[in-house]
């Protein structure tokens, strides 16, 4: 995630005052929504004191992994629509398409409004969209593998489009010298349109926001500021 978070760092530098050691402003307080196992938080923490990251996730199992990876980083369990924290942040990140887990435009607007309310004045919100209806491929099949320290993992996904949802069947084969096990799950994510994202951002109080063509995963990025 070094490249992806390097791009995020560049975008934040465009919108926020200089920060970190030797700068007038101290490290930026940043909250990542849907932080998962803490991979992106780990990269932010390595950026020479520019950021003081925190993470929020709905899944306690993911937070348990994150606590092992980024010891000392504040982590919060909560729903992006309803979480309530005392801190107000210089930047809030909602990356990797996690916004697609919301079910409809009403939930989208509620979540975006809640995130805006957790920003300081002139704070920045970066939203990376999930796939749009025009970009998703019905019947898309993908597989990748990894091997480390005697553990081999193969991950295969198959995407079906049902209405405005992408249903992704995910299968894992996990093997080591003791044998092989199989784990599967199904993820359902909403295929919001550009107009729906822009409407949600506007109704949440961010004003008119335009999709930047460049984004960590190639789907663009909505940079919004209070």
Backbone as a ProteinNet text record, in pm:
[ID]
protein_1_A
[PRIMARY]
XXXXXXXXXXXXXXXXXXXXXXXXXXXXXXXXXXXXXXXXXXXXXXXXXXXXXXXXXXXXXXXXXXXXXXXXXXXXXXXXXXXXXXXXXXXXXXXXXXXXXXXXXXXXXXXXXXXXXXXXXXXXXXXXXXXXXXXXXXXXXXXXXXXXXXXXXXXXXXXXXXXXXXXXXXXXXXXXXXXXXXXXXXXXXXXXXXXXXXXXXXXXXXXXXXXXXXXXXXXXXXXXXX
[TERTIARY]
80.3	0	84.5	214.5	300.7	261.5	239.9	205.6	70.3	-30.6	-164.8	-166.6	-99.3	-100.8	-9.4	90.1	169.6	84.4	-8.1	-100	-192.5	-242.6	-327.9	-251.5	-126.1	-41.9	-29.3	-11.1	0.4	-129.4	-243.7	-372.3	-393.4	-361.2	-377.5	-285.8	-165	-72.9	-128.4	-211.5	-271.2	-372.9	-436.1	-550.1	-521.9	-415.4	-389.3	-256	-240.9	-112.5	-3	123.7	234.5	230.1	267.8	259.4	377.7	404	509.1	626.3	731.7	848.7	907.5	933.6	991.8	891.5	765	661.3	584.5	513	435.2	319.7	264.4	150	197.3	147.6	185.9	129.8	157.8	112	-39.1	-81.8	-223.5	-297.8	-410.2	-497.9	-582.4	-567.7	-635.1	-710.7	-835	-916.7	-944.3	-913.6	-949.2	-1074.9	-1176	-1300.8	-1284.7	-1320.4	-1301.2	-1154	-1085	-938.9	-894.8	-987.2	-950.8	-836.7	-740.8	-631.8	-519.4	-538.2	-441.9	-327.6	-338	-228.2	-201.5	-307.1	-288.4	-249.7	-300.4	-260.2	-110.3	-58.3	84.6	168.6	123.2	197.1	191	73.9	61.8	153.5	162.6	245.3	393.6	431.9	572.4	612.3	518.9	546.4	607.3	714.5	802.1	728.2	632.5	566.2	463.3	426.4	325.8	185.3	161.7	25.9	20.4	-90.2	-126	-254.6	-241.6	-358.8	-440.4	-569.6	-661.1	-745.3	-803.9	-884.4	-1019.9	-1117.6	-1251.4	-1295.5	-1352.7	-1403.4	-1522.7	-1611.1	-1732	-1703.5	-1593.6	-1564	-1460.7	-1498.5	-1402.1	-1285.4	-1307.3	-1197.8	-1090	-1132.5	-1036	-960.8	-1030.8	-965.3	-863.3	-892	-796.1	-666.3	-678.5	-559.6	-485.7	-562.4	-500.5	-424.1	-478	-409.9	-273.5	-262	-133.5	-36.5	-89.6	-3.5	39.8	-49.8	-19.1	-40.8	42.5	30	40.8	-50	-49.2	-135.2	-177.1	-265.4	-408.5	-478.1	-616.6	-707.3	-782.3	-874	-1012.5	-1114.3	-1251.1	-1341.9	-1430.8	-1530.6	-1658.2	-1710	-1831.1	-1876.8	-1998.1	-2063.5	-2038.1	-2001.4	-1969.4	-2088.6	-2209.4	-2327.8	-2351.9	-2306.1	-2349	-2236	-2109.7	-2001.7	-1996.9	-1951.6	-1941	-1812.4	-1718.1	-1589.3	-1569.2	-1492.2	-1468	-1374	-1278.7	-1178.2	-1239.8	-1191.3	-1222.4	-1093.6	-1103.4	-985.5	-952.9	-823	-779.1	-819.6	-823.3	-862.4	-929.6	-1028.7	-1093.4	-1084.2	-1042.5	-1023.8	-1125.6	-1192.1	-1282.5	-1241	-1151.2	-1081.8	-1121.6	-1064.3	-1074.1	-1217.9	-1305.3	-1442.5	-1531.1	-1487.3	-1569.6	-1704.6	-1715.5	-1842.7	-1951.1	-1910.6	-2005.8	-2084.4	-2040.5	-2115.4	-2245.9	-2261.4	-2387.5	-2495.2	-2618.8	-2724.9	-2795.3	-2802.2	-2881.9	-2834.5	-2895.4	-2854.1	-2878.1	-2985.3	-3012	-2900	-2856.8	-2745.5	-2616.7	-2596.4	-2477	-2471.9	-2582.1	-2586.3	-2566.8	-2629.4	-2614.7	-2469.1	-2402.5	-2262.3	-2173.3	-2195.9	-2114.2	-2133.7	-2256.3	-2282.4	-2212.2	-2215.9	-2150.7	-1999.9	-1941.6	-1797.4	-1763	-1845.7	-1819.6	-1821.8	-1913.1	-1924.5	-1804	-1721.6	-1601.3	-1476	-1492.6	-1379.5	-1366.3	-1242.5	-1218.7	-1257.6	-1276.3	-1296.6	-1182.3	-1217.2	-1123.9	-1060.1	-1118.5	-1071.3	-1105.6	-1036.1	-1047.9	-1102.9	-1195.2	-1250.6	-1217.5	-1155.2	-1122.7	-1206.6	-1286	-1374.9	-1333.4	-1297.7	-1270.2	-1393.6	-1456.2	-1581.5	-1559.6	-1666.5	-1670.3	-1700.6	-1705.4	-1733.3	-1867.2	-1872.9	-1997.5	-2072.5	-2201.7	-2276.6	-2213.4	-2147.4	-2084.9	-1952.7	-1888.6	-1755.4	-1757.5	-1861.5	-1865.2	-1883.9	-1825.6	-1836.3	-1910.2	-2028.2	-2104.7	-2032.8	-2012.7	-1941.8	-1790.4	-1741.6	-1596.2	-1533.7	-1428.6	-1357.3	-1213	-1163.9	-1026.6	-964.9	-835.4	-765.2	-625	-577.1	-438	-389.9	-258.2	-198.6	-83.2	-52.8	61	120.4	250.1	319.8	420.5	419	516.1	533	657.8	691.8	616.5	607.9	544.4	393.5	333.9	188.3	152.7	65	21.8	-128	-165.5	-305.9	-342.8	-451.9	-509	-647.4	-672.1	-799.8	-864.5	-988.9	-1062.1	-1195.2	-1229	-1354.7	-1435.8	-1567.1	-1659.6	-1768.4	-1790.1	-1883.4	-2009.3	-2124.1	-2253.8	-2319.9	-2387.8	-2460.2	-2608.4	-2667.6	-2810.1	-2869.1	-2942	-2993.5	-2878.8	-2880	-2770.6	-2669.4	-2660.2	-2566	-2465.7	-2345.1	-2248	-2235.5	-2261.7	-2247.5	-2120.8	-2028.4	-1896	-1875.9	-1867.4	-1834	-1682.3	-1633.6	-1489.7	-1455.4	-1358.7	-1315.3	-1164.7	-1124.6	-983.5	-943.8	-830.9	-764.9	-638.9	-629	-518.6	-446.7	-318.9	-246.5	-110.7	-73.8	61.4	93.6	199.8	242.7	143.2	47.7	-51.8	-172.7	-187.4	-300.5	-357.2	-477.3	-543.6	-683.1	-721.2	-858.7	-919.7	-1051.9	-1126.6	-1218.2	-1214.6	-1300.3	-1369.8	-1498.2	-1568.1	-1658.8	-1690.6	-1781.1	-1845.3	-1954.3	-2020.4	-2034.9	-1990	-1999.5	-2097.9	-2185.5	-2279	-2248.8	-2223.6	-2185.2	-2268.6	-2305.7	-2393.7	-2314.9	-2371.5	-2309.6	-2365.2	-2317.5	-2362.3	-2310.7	-2388.6	-2346	-2268.8	-2200.2	-2130.5	-2229.4	-2346	-2446.7	-2491.5	-2504.7	-2544.7	-2435.9	-2310	-2202	-2203.3	-2216.1	-2212.8	-2333.8	-2449.6	-2569	-2550.7	-2498.5	-2475.4	-2377.9	-2269.7	-2171.3	-2232.4	-2310.1	-2373.9	-2474.8	-2558.1	-2659.2	-2596.2	-2475.2	-2404.7	-2336.1	-2334.8	-2278.2	-2142.1	-2095.3	-1963.6	-1967.5	-2085.6	-2094.4	-2075.5	-2041.3	-2022.9	-1881.4	-1872.5	-1744.1	-1735.1	-1620.9	-1600	-1501.9	-1528.3	-1441.1	-1307.2	-1198.8	-1063.9	-1034.9	-980.2	-959.7	-862.5	-773.1	-671.8	-715.8	-693.3	-728	-642.2	-637.6	-550.1	-572.9	-699.6	-730.5	-773.9	-753	-788.7	-934.4	-1011.1	-1152.9	-1178.2	-1072.8	-1088.4	-1098.1	-1114.7	-1117.2	-1198.1	-1289	-1364.3	-1296.2	-1227.6	-1168.3	-1266.2	-1311.3	-1409.9	-1351	-1388.7	-1335.9	-1448.8	-1440.8	-1544.1	-1530.8
-121.8	0	128.2	114	232	328.6	275	362	428.7	350.4	404.7	516	491.5	591.9	709.6	686.6	799.2	895.4	841.7	926.6	1002.9	934.3	1000.7	1113.7	1090.3	1192.2	1315.7	1294.1	1406.3	1487.5	1419.4	1489.8	1569.5	1510.3	1582.4	1704	1692.3	1806.3	1922.9	1892.8	1999.5	2080.8	2017.7	2079.9	2123.6	2071.7	2099.7	2171.6	2249.6	2314.9	2211.5	2249.1	2156.4	2107.8	1981.5	1923	1832.1	1807.3	1714.2	1783.4	1710	1766.5	1884.4	1993.2	2110.9	2201.8	2164.1	2246.1	2322.7	2428.2	2507.3	2427.4	2337.4	2258.7	2121.3	2070.2	1935.5	1829.1	1705.8	1594.7	1600.6	1561.8	1564.3	1449.1	1481.8	1380	1321.9	1192.3	1128.4	1005.5	992.2	874.9	799.9	669.5	586.9	506.6	522.5	448.2	314.7	205.1	73.9	38.9	51.3	34.7	-109.7	-205.9	-345.9	-387.1	-465.3	-515.2	-415	-289.7	-185.5	-165.9	-220.1	-208.7	-63.9	11.8	151.4	238.8	206	279.5	264.6	145.2	121.2	210.3	229.6	316	461	507.3	645.1	670	572.9	589.9	600.9	547.5	550.4	679.7	771.6	891	1003.7	973.2	1072.8	1174	1126.4	1214.4	1308.8	1290.6	1379.2	1348.7	1223.3	1181	1111.4	1134.9	1056.9	982.7	861.6	792.1	721.5	709.8	626.7	547.9	438.5	356.2	323.8	304	261.8	148.9	44.2	-66.5	-129.5	-187.1	-251.7	-392.4	-452.3	-593.4	-608.1	-663.2	-678.1	-770.5	-867.5	-956.4	-879.4	-787.3	-704.6	-612.7	-558	-470.5	-547.1	-673.3	-754.8	-771.1	-791.6	-800.3	-666.7	-557.6	-425	-394.6	-436.1	-408.9	-476.8	-591.1	-660.2	-591.7	-532.6	-472.5	-330.7	-251.8	-110.9	-84.8	-144.1	-130.4	16.7	58.6	196.3	290.9	250.5	334.7	319.3	429.3	417.7	354.7	253.8	183.3	181.2	198.9	211.9	115.8	50.3	-35.1	45.9	47.8	124.6	119.8	167.2	176.7	316.9	327.5	459.1	554.4	502.1	588.1	646.8	578.3	615.2	634.7	612	624.2	766.5	776.6	906.9	909.5	994.1	1006.6	1150.9	1168.1	1302.7	1382.8	1316.3	1385.1	1440.6	1557.9	1612.6	1608.8	1560.4	1521.5	1620.6	1630.5	1710.4	1644.5	1511.9	1438.7	1308.1	1269.8	1139.6	1070.5	944.6	866.2	753.5	739.3	626.7	566.3	468.4	418.6	274.7	224.9	84	41	138.4	106.1	61.4	80.5	32.7	103.7	219.7	292.3	208.8	114.1	29.7	-64.4	-83.7	-169.7	-104.9	25.1	90.4	48.8	40.7	-22.1	71	200.6	290.6	434.5	525.5	665.6	729.3	690.2	746.3	709.6	583.3	541.3	612.9	629.4	699	841.1	912.8	1051.2	1058.6	966.7	963.9	943.2	849	821.2	940	999.8	1113.8	1232.4	1254.8	1364.4	1338.3	1214.5	1180.7	1201.4	1164.1	1183.6	1332	1410.1	1554.6	1616.6	1571.2	1627.4	1594.3	1498.9	1463.9	1533.2	1628	1703.1	1838.8	1886.3	2023	2118.7	2248.3	2345.1	2338	2335.4	2321	2182.2	2087.8	1950.6	1888.3	1779.5	1716.3	1574.4	1541.2	1406.3	1349.3	1231.2	1164.3	1037.9	1031.5	918.3	847.4	720.8	638.5	553.6	571	499.6	351.2	275	138	142.3	28.5	23.6	88.9	154.7	213.5	110.5	134	40.6	22.8	127.3	118.2	42.1	36.6	-23.5	-170.2	-213.2	-350.9	-447.8	-566.5	-669	-789.2	-815.6	-931.7	-1059.4	-1151.4	-1274.7	-1262.7	-1154.8	-1133.5	-1235.1	-1300.3	-1401.5	-1357.1	-1366.6	-1323.1	-1414.5	-1440.8	-1524.1	-1469.5	-1482	-1450	-1539.1	-1547.7	-1636.5	-1566.9	-1615.4	-1563.8	-1677.4	-1666.9	-1769.6	-1701.6	-1739.2	-1684.4	-1778.9	-1807	-1888.6	-2021.4	-2086.3	-2216.5	-2215.2	-2096.7	-2084	-2036.1	-2108.5	-2070.4	-2042.1	-1930.3	-1889.8	-1856.2	-1913.5	-1878.2	-1819.6	-1705.9	-1635.8	-1622.5	-1666.4	-1655.7	-1586.1	-1490.7	-1417.4	-1427.2	-1427.1	-1428	-1325.1	-1232.7	-1121.8	-1140.8	-1126.1	-1125.4	-990.7	-938.9	-812.8	-843.6	-795.1	-814.3	-677.2	-620.2	-484.9	-386.1	-306.9	-211.4	-263.4	-396	-457.9	-545.7	-550.1	-650.3	-753	-878	-986.7	-1063.6	-1064.2	-1118.8	-1243.7	-1357.4	-1482	-1489.6	-1508	-1512.5	-1648.5	-1717	-1847.6	-1844.6	-1899.8	-1907.7	-2054.4	-2091.5	-2217.7	-2183.7	-2237.3	-2204.8	-2334.5	-2341.1	-2465.6	-2446.3	-2541.7	-2550.9	-2698.9	-2729.8	-2869.2	-2957.3	-2893.7	-2972.8	-3008.6	-2941.8	-2971.8	-2847.9	-2862.3	-2754.8	-2734.2	-2607.2	-2576.7	-2478.3	-2474.7	-2390	-2298.3	-2169	-2069.2	-1990.4	-1960.9	-1880.8	-1779.1	-1674.5	-1570.2	-1504.4	-1431.9	-1356.7	-1212	-1120.2	-977.9	-912.7	-829.5	-754.8	-606.7	-541.7	-400.9	-324.5	-202.3	-120.7	-49.6	-50.3	14.7	156.9	246.3	385.3	451.4	542.6	620.5	743.9	806.6	932.1	1036.2	1043.5	1140.8	1113.4	986.5	953.4	991.9	966.3	1009.2	1161.3	1232.6	1378.7	1434.2	1370.3	1411.6	1387.7	1270.3	1239.9	1337	1368.5	1463.6	1602.8	1644.4	1776.1	1782	1678.8	1678	1664.3	1609.2	1596.6	1726.1	1825.7	1955.4	1984	1901.7	1923.6	2015.8	2047.2	2128	2041.8	2106.8	2035.3	1977.5	1847.2	1776.6	1700.3	1710.9	1646.3	1531	1421.5	1304.1	1334.5	1315.8	1324.8	1194.6	1203.7	1084.2	986	1035.2	947.8	904.2	777.8	725.5	605.8	566.4	456.4	325.8	296.6	171	192.1	313.1	339.4	374.7	392.9	427.4	575.7	653	794.3	821.5	949.3	991.7	1120.5	1126.1	1248.8	1323.4	1435.9	1515	1624.7	1619	1715.2	1788.1	1913.9	1994	2070.4	2079.7	2149.7	2299.8
0	0	0	-19	-19.4	-131.3	-251.9	-365	-343.3	-301.1	-283.2	-178.6	-65.7	40.2	7.2	-78	-126.6	-206.8	-287.2	-362.9	-268.2	-165.5	-66.3	1.7	33.7	96.9	8.1	-121.8	-215.9	-218.4	-221	-224.5	-95.7	18	144.5	150.8	96.1	94.6	13.2	-86.4	-167.8	-88.5	8.9	75.9	219.4	281.2	422	439.5	547.2	574.5	598.6	576.2	603.4	747.8	767.4	900.9	925.5	1053.8	1091.2	1157	1189.6	1256.7	1179.9	1250.7	1188.3	1120.7	1118	1055.8	1163.3	1117.5	1212.3	1270.3	1189.6	1235	1279.8	1392.9	1436.7	1343	1375.2	1291.5	1270.5	1151.4	1116.4	1183.5	1244.4	1302.1	1188.7	1163	1050	1098.6	1053.8	1084.4	955	953.7	838.7	870.1	785.3	797.3	724.5	791.1	729.8	721.7	834.6	835.1	817.7	835.5	817.8	909.2	858.2	942.6	966.4	925	959.8	862.6	741.9	645.8	606	579.5	538.6	657.9	775.8	895.7	920.4	895.1	915.5	824.7	700.6	607.8	654.5	696	744.9	864.3	952.3	1072	1037.5	922.5	881.6	811.3	790.6	710.2	792.8	863.1	924.6	1012.4	1089.7	1184.8	1126.4	998.8	938.7	988	1028.9	1062	1197.9	1266.5	1384.6	1348.6	1294.5	1240.8	1348.2	1320.2	1397.2	1297.7	1344.3	1255.3	1314.8	1226	1266.2	1174.8	1234	1153.3	1224.3	1144.1	1196	1247.9	1199.2	1224.2	1335.9	1451.2	1561	1527	1438.1	1399.2	1323.2	1236.4	1164.5	1260	1356.9	1453.7	1537.4	1566.4	1640.9	1561.3	1430	1345.3	1341.2	1332.3	1326.8	1455.5	1569	1696.7	1702.5	1638.6	1635	1539.2	1432.1	1330	1367.3	1425.1	1454.3	1603.2	1683.5	1828.7	1869	1954.7	2002.1	1921.4	1801.8	1721.2	1773.2	1803.2	1851.5	1746.3	1787.5	1698.7	1762	1678.4	1727.7	1651.9	1724.7	1661.6	1641.6	1518.7	1495.4	1351.3	1331.2	1201.1	1145.9	1019.3	963.2	966.6	976.5	981.3	1119.2	1223.7	1358.7	1458.5	1419.9	1517.8	1573.4	1696.6	1762.2	1843.8	1802.9	1870.4	1915.6	2020.9	2072.7	1983.2	1921	1839.9	1712	1670.1	1538.9	1457.6	1334.4	1258	1147.1	1116.8	1002.4	871.6	871.7	750.9	789.7	710.8	724.2	589	591.2	469.6	465.4	352.1	329	195.2	200.8	82.7	50.9	-59.1	-96.3	-124.3	-155.1	-191.4	-77.8	49	161	166.7	102.6	100.1	31.8	-53.1	-124.1	-34.6	90.1	181.9	227.7	206.1	239.9	140.1	187.7	109.6	11.3	42.9	-40.3	-22.5	-98.1	-95.8	40.5	109.1	242	339.2	337.1	422.5	383.2	252.7	204.2	258.4	247	294.1	445.2	518.5	664.3	704.1	639.1	670.7	635.8	519.6	478.5	572.6	616.5	710.9	844.3	889.9	1016.2	1007.1	893.9	877.2	870.4	800.8	794.1	933.1	1017.6	1152.3	1239.9	1197.4	1273	1219.7	1128.4	1074	1142.7	1153.7	1199.3	1086.7	1116	1007.7	906.3	779.2	666.9	661.5	736.1	727.8	593.3	560.1	428.2	442.4	353.6	346.2	209	206.7	81.1	69.6	-36.6	-60.6	-189.2	-175.7	-293.1	-321.7	-437.7	-464.6	-490.8	-472.4	-520.1	-669.9	-734.9	-878	-910.5	-1023.7	-1072	-1156.2	-1183.7	-1269.3	-1407.2	-1457.7	-1589.8	-1587.2	-1470.7	-1462.6	-1421.6	-1350.7	-1302.2	-1418.8	-1407.9	-1512	-1454.6	-1506.8	-1461.8	-1505.8	-1411.2	-1442.2	-1434.4	-1372.9	-1364.2	-1268.2	-1314.7	-1236.5	-1218.5	-1094.7	-1066.8	-961.8	-976.2	-878.6	-856.5	-734	-704.5	-591.2	-577.3	-478.2	-408.4	-288.8	-213.2	-131.6	-106.1	-28.3	62.9	192	285.8	403.7	435.3	552.7	555.6	439.9	433.7	426.3	423.9	413.2	273.1	205.9	71.6	72.9	9	4.2	-139.9	-186.8	-316.8	-293.7	-355.9	-340.5	-477.7	-488.8	-615	-589.7	-677.5	-663.7	-792.1	-775.3	-888.8	-860.5	-954.9	-935.4	-1018.2	-952	-1018.8	-994.7	-1095.2	-1081.7	-1068.4	-958.1	-932.3	-900.8	-996.2	-977.8	-965.9	-858.5	-837.6	-735.1	-722.7	-629.3	-704.6	-652.6	-697	-585.2	-618.2	-521.8	-556.1	-462.8	-488.6	-403.3	-470	-401.8	-390	-267.1	-241.9	-181.6	-242.1	-193.1	-168.2	-53.8	-17.5	-0.8	-57.4	-26.2	52.1	173.4	263.2	297.7	264.2	284.8	349.7	433.8	488.1	506.7	576.7	586.9	662.4	732.4	805.4	719.7	603.1	516.7	450.2	394.6	320.4	378.2	392.8	433.1	334.4	332.4	239.8	319.5	286.1	350.6	240.6	258.9	157.8	225.2	150.5	197.2	75.7	100	-6.5	38.8	-43.9	-13	-109.5	-56.7	-141	-127.6	-240.2	-239.1	-340.7	-302.8	-386.1	-495.3	-615.5	-731.1	-743.2	-656.8	-663.4	-791.2	-844.5	-960.9	-915.6	-1010.3	-980.2	-929	-989.6	-946.4	-803.3	-766	-628.9	-528.7	-562.3	-472.9	-456.6	-567.4	-561.3	-487.3	-504.8	-431.1	-281.8	-246.6	-106.1	-41.9	-111.3	-58.7	-43.6	-141.7	-134.9	-20.2	-7.5	98.4	236.9	242.7	370.3	411.5	321.5	355.9	298.1	204.4	145	22.7	-26.6	-147.5	-271.1	-382.6	-509.1	-515.1	-528.9	-532.5	-664	-729.7	-859.2	-842.7	-910.9	-905.5	-970.6	-893.4	-947.2	-1021	-1140.5	-1222.5	-1159.6	-1074.4	-1015.6	-875.8	-845.4	-714.1	-681.5	-554.3	-513.5	-589	-626	-693.9	-839.1	-891.6	-1030.1	-1052.2	-944.2	-957.7	-932.8	-915.9	-887.9	-738.8	-705.6	-566.2	-556.9	-459.7	-433.4	-318.9	-346.9	-239.2	-196	-71.8	-21.6	98.6	113.6	224	290.9	423	499.2	476.1
[MASK]
++++++++++++++++++++++++++++++++++++++++++++++++++++++++++++++++++++++++++++++++++++++++++++++++++++++++++++++++++++++++++++++++++++++++++++++++++++++++++++++++++++++++++++++++++++++++++++++++++++++++++++++++++++++++++++++++++

